[in-house]
Amino acid sequence: MNPDEVNASLGLTKSEPSKSTNLNANGDLSSVDTNGNGRVTIQEAKVYA
């Protein structure tokens, strides 16, 4: 069984991509990392959720 086909038959897949974020093609999180420490905290992430 192909899991993708099973999920599609159950209506569990979406044809539209999910909500985009402020990430660029390289996955740059610098716009989310407001204090510049290289880590994204929950508080920083909630701003963009």
QUIQUIMO-V574105 format. One line per field, one symbol per residue. psi: psi as a letter, one per 40 degrees, with the letter a starting at -180 (. if undefined). A space follows every 10 residues. Layout:
BEGIN
psi=???
END
This chain:
BEGIN
psi=ihddddddde feiidiiihi afiadefhed ddgdefeeih idddddde.
END
